[in-house]
């Protein structure tokens, strides 16, 4: 599986080179990309060399896959935790109040990246990955003792959110040091690990939750997560000599000037709206199924179906994007998200088959919401600044992650438990995101 993108280009053994200057000159597409979304300006020295494969590069992809399976597996199965907590420990809370726990989790995943990216660019991945592992141990051990609202806010929202933030940034940025032509495929393949985790973890909770209880089940999931992260800690290594080659400055402060560039600004706005819609579908599909009379077991399995669809949805669009364009592929996959939301989920009315179809289709279509955004960000920066750009964009997007789920929860509460308004909100959010990415493609010459 990890060799599925080895044959994309005959340039693998020689590697590829890319010019190193900001924005328009940052990507020499005619020489180094088959993508035509943004024009390049080749020939600007100095050049960056990308191995595009080899033992070290593929071990990094394997390490990223394992780390992301453990870390983003939690994020992709968070809807199951939300439904469980809503029907057990915090069953007396309304949807709007409960949603802030998971809105805070999403916010922390994205917001903490503003400092993680610059630290990674200067000091490398090792200590960041160890820190993430320690935070996950604390979160999974503590989760079994949570009883009050503030317990879950602290453990899930803050501790688990911070741990996941590291896994969200570090593996993707390290992959970017080894791949350029095949970055979309490599990143998508690594990100598909999160989908696999989103399949496995809910199945563990379903199989063990009633037998050994919620506390011990979460500890079993935590043990699996720690083992996967250990593999990531061992295999995620920066490219030898990469930071020495770029003579990076010892500056770990975020750079908000990135957002002054019109193209980056518009892309950030588009991702903001897309994440609004994405987390609504991810976190409310299980509770929607429960509210519409679907059995508890099958309701939790909706998250499994969604992540099963997301597994190919994470890496297949990456293969397509490397050939036909990253922005264009984002537009197509998110148009499919709109169809899933408004043409399948909205009229489903609790029909089991329709809800399963929605889960699979939306899972596949929304896979690019996570896997393609990093490579789209990479269109506007040199590789030594990849972590900084990636994390700065997602710091702004974190405000959408923080507010989207609580807004949806408030709509649900105001609608007396009817999901019509919530689904409309998610669908319209995707429409706004697609409009922003269309603007990037149509007005690319003016924005760059």
VMD Tcl script that draws the C-alpha trace (Angstrom):
set ca {
  {0.00 0.00 0.00}
  {2.81 2.39 0.82}
  {4.21 1.89 -2.69}
  {0.98 2.78 -4.47}
  {2.29 6.12 -5.60}
  {5.83 5.01 -6.50}
  {5.05 4.71 -10.20}
  {3.41 8.09 -10.72}
  {6.47 9.65 -12.30}
  {9.69 8.53 -13.87}
  {11.50 11.20 -11.89}
  {11.32 9.32 -8.59}
  {14.88 8.02 -8.59}
  {16.35 11.36 -9.54}
  {14.08 13.30 -7.25}
  {12.70 16.70 -8.14}
  {13.85 20.24 -7.66}
  {11.81 23.27 -6.78}
  {12.63 26.94 -6.77}
  {12.69 28.59 -3.38}
  {11.06 32.01 -3.18}
  {7.71 33.09 -1.77}
  {4.29 32.78 -3.42}
  {4.44 33.00 -7.22}
  {8.09 32.00 -7.46}
  {7.68 29.42 -4.70}
  {6.35 26.75 -7.04}
  {7.92 26.08 -10.43}
  {4.95 24.13 -11.68}
  {6.02 23.72 -15.27}
  {9.22 21.95 -14.19}
  {8.27 20.36 -10.90}
  {4.47 19.92 -10.95}
  {1.93 18.53 -13.30}
  {-0.64 20.68 -11.46}
  {-1.77 23.80 -13.31}
  {-3.79 25.48 -10.60}
  {-1.23 28.20 -9.94}
  {1.38 29.49 -12.39}
  {5.02 29.05 -11.51}
  {8.11 31.04 -12.28}
  {10.94 28.57 -12.80}
  {14.58 29.33 -12.61}
  {14.76 31.30 -9.36}
  {17.67 30.08 -7.24}
  {18.34 28.48 -4.89}
  {16.76 25.11 -5.66}
  {15.24 22.59 -3.27}
  {15.86 18.91 -3.87}
  {13.16 16.32 -3.09}
  {14.00 12.60 -2.95}
  {10.44 11.66 -4.04}
  {10.90 8.19 -2.60}
  {13.47 5.82 -1.20}
  {13.68 3.87 2.04}
  {13.91 6.88 4.37}
  {11.01 8.68 2.69}
  {8.68 5.69 2.79}
  {9.55 4.95 6.42}
  {8.50 8.53 7.20}
  {5.18 7.90 5.43}
  {4.74 4.69 7.45}
  {5.54 6.52 10.69}
  {3.13 9.30 9.77}
  {0.41 6.74 8.95}
  {0.77 5.09 12.37}
  {0.92 8.37 14.30}
  {-2.08 9.77 12.46}
  {-4.04 6.54 12.94}
  {-3.58 6.94 16.69}
  {-4.00 10.71 16.94}
  {-6.55 11.59 14.28}
  {-8.31 8.29 14.94}
  {-9.59 9.96 18.10}
  {-10.71 13.04 16.17}
  {-12.46 10.94 13.53}
  {-14.31 8.89 16.14}
  {-15.18 11.85 18.37}
  {-18.83 11.61 17.31}
  {-19.09 8.25 19.08}
  {-17.68 9.75 22.28}
  {-20.11 12.65 21.96}
  {-23.10 10.31 21.61}
  {-21.91 8.08 24.47}
  {-21.33 10.96 26.87}
  {-24.62 12.60 25.87}
  {-26.54 9.42 26.69}
  {-24.59 8.45 29.83}
  {-22.43 10.76 31.97}
  {-23.92 14.09 30.79}
  {-27.38 12.97 29.70}
  {-29.04 15.92 31.48}
  {-27.22 18.55 29.39}
  {-28.73 20.10 26.25}
  {-27.04 19.72 22.85}
  {-25.83 23.32 22.74}
  {-23.95 23.12 26.04}
  {-22.50 19.66 25.36}
  {-21.23 20.77 21.95}
  {-18.74 23.20 23.52}
  {-16.66 20.27 24.81}
  {-16.08 19.03 21.28}
  {-15.94 22.50 19.77}
  {-13.08 23.25 22.18}
  {-11.39 19.99 21.17}
  {-11.57 20.96 17.48}
  {-10.33 24.46 18.31}
  {-7.31 23.17 20.22}
  {-6.42 20.76 17.40}
  {-6.09 23.68 15.00}
  {-5.15 26.60 17.25}
  {-2.12 25.05 18.95}
  {-0.54 24.61 15.55}
  {0.41 28.31 15.48}
  {3.30 27.48 17.78}
  {3.83 23.83 16.87}
  {4.65 24.65 13.25}
  {7.43 27.16 13.98}
  {8.92 24.93 16.71}
  {8.96 22.04 14.24}
  {10.63 24.15 11.55}
  {13.49 25.01 13.92}
  {13.91 22.02 16.27}
  {12.47 19.05 14.37}
  {9.77 16.49 15.26}
  {11.25 14.32 18.03}
  {10.34 16.19 21.22}
  {7.01 17.31 19.81}
  {5.99 13.70 19.16}
  {7.10 12.62 22.65}
  {5.06 15.48 24.13}
  {2.01 14.35 22.17}
  {2.42 10.79 23.43}
  {2.60 11.97 27.06}
  {-0.52 14.12 26.65}
  {-2.46 11.20 25.17}
  {-1.50 8.98 28.11}
  {-2.79 11.65 30.51}
  {-6.00 12.13 28.52}
  {-6.97 8.47 28.17}
  {-6.16 7.61 31.78}
  {-8.12 10.63 33.07}
  {-11.11 10.16 30.77}
  {-12.31 7.14 32.72}
  {-12.61 9.26 35.88}
  {-14.59 12.09 34.26}
  {-18.07 12.67 35.70}
  {-18.73 16.41 35.59}
  {-19.02 18.78 32.64}
  {-15.78 20.59 33.46}
  {-13.93 17.28 33.67}
  {-14.71 16.56 30.02}
  {-13.91 20.14 29.01}
  {-10.45 19.82 30.53}
  {-9.61 16.26 29.48}
  {-11.15 16.09 26.00}
  {-11.24 19.75 25.08}
  {-7.82 20.87 26.34}
  {-5.50 17.89 26.93}
  {-6.63 15.59 24.10}
  {-7.05 18.59 21.81}
  {-3.46 19.74 22.40}
  {-2.12 16.21 21.88}
  {-4.02 15.82 18.61}
  {-2.79 19.21 17.41}
  {0.80 17.96 17.41}
  {-0.13 14.87 15.39}
  {-2.15 17.04 13.02}
  {0.88 19.20 12.12}
  {4.12 17.26 12.59}
  {3.75 14.16 10.36}
  {2.38 16.18 7.43}
  {5.17 18.75 7.62}
  {7.89 16.08 7.80}
  {6.45 14.35 4.72}
  {6.73 17.70 2.94}
  {10.52 17.53 3.31}
  {10.70 14.36 1.21}
  {8.01 14.81 -1.44}
  {6.98 17.52 -3.87}
  {5.61 16.00 -7.08}
  {3.93 13.24 -5.08}
  {3.19 15.23 -1.94}
  {-0.58 14.93 -2.39}
  {-0.39 11.15 -2.69}
  {2.06 10.76 0.18}
  {0.10 13.07 2.48}
  {-3.22 11.48 1.55}
  {-1.89 7.99 2.22}
  {-0.60 9.04 5.64}
  {-3.85 10.83 6.44}
  {-5.83 7.70 5.59}
  {-4.44 6.28 8.83}
  {-6.80 8.62 10.68}
  {-9.72 7.06 8.82}
  {-8.57 3.58 9.79}
  {-8.36 4.71 13.40}
  {-11.85 6.14 13.05}
  {-13.04 2.67 12.04}
  {-11.13 0.67 14.67}
  {-11.72 2.82 17.77}
  {-15.55 2.92 17.58}
  {-15.56 -0.85 17.04}
  {-13.47 -1.28 20.20}
  {-15.86 0.97 22.13}
  {-18.85 -0.95 20.79}
  {-17.31 -4.35 21.57}
  {-16.00 -3.58 25.06}
  {-18.06 -0.66 26.36}
  {-20.87 -2.70 27.90}
  {-18.61 -5.53 29.07}
  {-15.75 -3.78 30.85}
  {-17.19 -0.28 31.11}
  {-16.37 3.07 29.54}
  {-13.31 3.76 31.73}
  {-11.41 0.59 30.88}
  {-12.48 0.69 27.24}
  {-10.95 4.15 26.84}
  {-7.76 2.86 28.44}
  {-7.60 0.01 25.92}
  {-8.02 2.56 23.12}
  {-5.36 4.67 24.80}
  {-2.94 1.73 24.84}
  {-3.46 1.18 21.11}
  {-2.93 4.90 20.52}
  {0.32 4.94 22.51}
  {1.70 1.94 20.58}
  {0.93 3.64 17.27}
  {2.50 6.90 18.41}
  {5.64 5.08 19.50}
  {6.07 3.90 15.91}
  {5.63 7.49 14.78}
  {8.20 8.73 17.30}
  {10.74 6.23 15.96}
  {10.16 6.68 12.22}
  {9.37 10.39 11.86}
  {12.78 11.86 11.17}
  {13.61 15.12 9.37}
  {15.45 14.80 6.08}
  {19.20 14.62 6.83}
  {20.77 18.05 6.50}
  {17.43 19.67 5.68}
  {17.56 22.43 8.31}
  {21.30 22.96 7.82}
  {20.71 23.31 4.07}
  {18.13 26.02 4.61}
  {20.00 27.74 7.44}
  {16.74 28.32 9.25}
  {16.64 31.23 11.65}
  {16.07 30.40 15.31}
  {12.69 32.07 15.29}
  {9.77 30.09 16.66}
  {7.25 32.94 16.67}
  {4.21 32.71 14.36}
  {4.13 34.98 11.32}
  {0.68 36.46 10.71}
  {2.03 38.35 7.69}
  {1.34 35.12 5.84}
  {-2.34 36.00 5.92}
  {-1.76 39.33 4.15}
  {-1.30 37.52 0.85}
  {-4.67 37.53 -1.00}
  {-4.46 33.92 -2.20}
  {-3.57 32.55 1.24}
  {-6.28 34.72 2.78}
  {-8.97 33.44 0.41}
  {-7.87 29.83 0.83}
  {-7.95 30.21 4.62}
  {-11.49 31.57 4.43}
  {-12.52 28.64 2.23}
  {-11.07 26.09 4.65}
  {-12.79 27.92 7.53}
  {-16.22 27.34 5.95}
  {-15.40 23.77 4.91}
  {-14.42 22.82 8.47}
  {-17.71 24.27 9.70}
  {-19.54 21.75 7.56}
  {-17.12 18.88 8.05}
  {-17.30 18.69 11.84}
  {-21.09 18.93 11.85}
  {-21.33 15.80 9.71}
  {-18.60 13.99 11.60}
  {-19.86 14.70 15.11}
  {-23.64 14.59 14.68}
  {-24.21 11.57 12.45}
  {-24.32 9.15 15.42}
  {-26.65 11.33 17.51}
  {-28.84 11.90 14.43}
  {-29.21 8.15 14.01}
  {-30.08 7.68 17.69}
  {-32.64 10.51 17.57}
  {-34.33 8.90 14.56}
  {-34.88 5.53 16.21}
  {-31.91 3.65 14.81}
  {-30.46 1.18 17.31}
  {-27.61 2.33 19.53}
  {-25.15 -0.15 18.05}
  {-25.96 0.76 14.44}
  {-25.92 4.46 15.31}
  {-22.34 4.19 16.54}
  {-21.46 2.20 13.43}
  {-22.45 5.20 11.29}
  {-19.13 6.74 12.33}
  {-17.42 3.52 11.22}
  {-19.15 3.69 7.82}
  {-18.14 7.34 7.48}
  {-14.50 6.57 8.22}
  {-14.53 3.51 5.98}
  {-15.57 5.81 3.13}
  {-12.98 8.33 4.23}
  {-10.11 5.82 3.99}
  {-9.93 5.89 0.16}
  {-11.19 9.47 0.28}
  {-7.98 10.56 1.99}
  {-5.47 9.22 -0.53}
  {-7.27 8.78 -3.89}
  {-7.95 12.53 -4.23}
  {-4.26 13.07 -3.46}
  {-3.30 10.93 -6.46}
  {-5.73 12.86 -8.65}
  {-4.62 16.22 -7.25}
  {-0.95 15.60 -8.07}
  {-1.93 15.06 -11.70}
  {-4.81 17.46 -12.33}
  {-4.39 20.17 -9.69}
  {-4.85 20.47 -5.94}
  {-7.35 23.35 -5.88}
  {-9.49 21.84 -8.63}
  {-9.62 18.51 -6.83}
  {-10.68 20.30 -3.63}
  {-13.55 21.90 -5.54}
  {-14.77 18.59 -6.99}
  {-14.64 16.67 -3.71}
  {-16.40 19.43 -1.80}
  {-19.13 19.65 -4.43}
  {-19.70 15.97 -3.63}
  {-19.91 16.92 0.07}
  {-22.69 19.38 -0.81}
  {-24.54 16.64 -2.69}
  {-24.16 14.28 0.27}
  {-25.44 16.88 2.74}
  {-28.35 18.37 0.81}
  {-29.39 15.58 -1.55}
  {-28.88 12.49 0.65}
  {-28.81 13.43 4.34}
  {-31.41 16.20 4.30}
  {-34.23 14.11 2.78}
  {-33.18 10.87 4.54}
  {-35.70 11.36 7.38}
  {-34.09 8.64 9.48}
  {-34.14 5.97 6.76}
  {-31.40 3.50 7.71}
  {-30.21 2.80 4.16}
  {-30.12 6.50 3.27}
  {-28.15 7.35 6.42}
  {-25.62 4.60 5.69}
  {-25.27 5.82 2.08}
  {-24.76 9.36 3.33}
  {-22.11 8.22 5.81}
  {-20.08 6.42 3.15}
  {-20.43 9.10 0.45}
  {-19.75 11.97 2.83}
  {-16.82 10.07 4.33}
  {-15.24 9.63 0.90}
  {-15.92 13.20 -0.23}
  {-14.81 14.85 3.01}
  {-11.54 12.92 3.11}
  {-9.93 15.73 1.12}
  {-10.98 18.23 3.82}
  {-8.07 16.91 5.86}
  {-5.59 15.46 3.35}
  {-5.56 18.07 0.54}
  {-5.51 21.27 2.58}
  {-1.85 20.84 3.63}
  {-0.66 20.41 0.04}
  {-2.78 23.37 -1.04}
  {-1.02 25.45 1.62}
  {2.29 24.18 0.26}
  {1.53 25.88 -3.06}
  {2.29 29.25 -1.49}
  {5.51 28.70 0.46}
  {8.95 27.16 0.37}
  {9.37 23.85 2.16}
  {11.38 25.16 5.12}
  {8.37 27.37 5.98}
  {5.78 24.64 5.36}
  {5.05 23.96 9.03}
  {4.76 27.68 9.79}
  {2.32 28.36 6.93}
  {0.29 25.23 7.58}
  {-0.14 25.96 11.27}
  {-0.85 29.68 10.77}
  {-3.66 28.95 8.31}
  {-5.18 26.42 10.70}
  {-4.95 28.81 13.62}
  {-7.48 31.02 11.84}
  {-9.50 27.95 10.83}
  {-9.57 26.95 14.51}
  {-12.17 29.67 15.12}
  {-14.44 27.84 12.71}
  {-13.70 24.53 14.41}
  {-14.52 26.11 17.78}
  {-17.83 27.66 16.72}
  {-19.21 25.30 14.08}
  {-20.31 22.43 16.32}
  {-21.78 24.69 19.06}
  {-23.68 26.70 16.40}
  {-25.07 23.44 15.04}
  {-25.93 22.33 18.58}
  {-27.74 25.60 19.24}
  {-29.68 25.23 15.99}
  {-30.61 21.70 17.06}
  {-31.75 22.88 20.49}
  {-33.83 25.71 18.99}
  {-35.40 23.25 16.55}
  {-36.57 20.97 19.39}
  {-34.33 18.14 18.27}
  {-35.13 18.37 14.54}
  {-31.99 18.09 12.42}
  {-33.26 19.96 9.34}
  {-31.65 23.31 10.25}
  {-28.38 21.69 11.34}
  {-28.01 19.93 7.98}
  {-28.83 23.11 6.05}
  {-26.17 24.97 8.06}
  {-23.55 22.34 7.19}
  {-24.51 22.28 3.50}
  {-24.44 26.07 3.13}
  {-21.03 26.13 4.84}
  {-19.68 23.81 2.17}
  {-21.19 26.02 -0.55}
  {-19.33 29.04 0.86}
  {-16.08 27.06 0.99}
  {-16.39 25.93 -2.63}
  {-17.01 29.52 -3.74}
  {-13.72 30.57 -2.12}
  {-11.75 27.81 -3.86}
  {-13.43 28.63 -7.17}
  {-12.20 32.19 -6.67}
  {-8.65 30.88 -6.22}
  {-8.79 29.03 -9.53}
  {-10.65 31.66 -11.58}
  {-8.72 34.69 -10.33}
  {-5.37 32.97 -9.75}
  {-3.35 35.45 -11.82}
  {-4.69 38.44 -9.90}
  {-4.26 36.83 -6.49}
  {-0.71 35.53 -6.93}
}
mol new
graphics top color blue
foreach p $ca { graphics top sphere $p radius 0.5 }
foreach p [lrange $ca 0 end-1] q [lrange $ca 1 end] { graphics top cylinder $p $q radius 0.2 }
display resetview
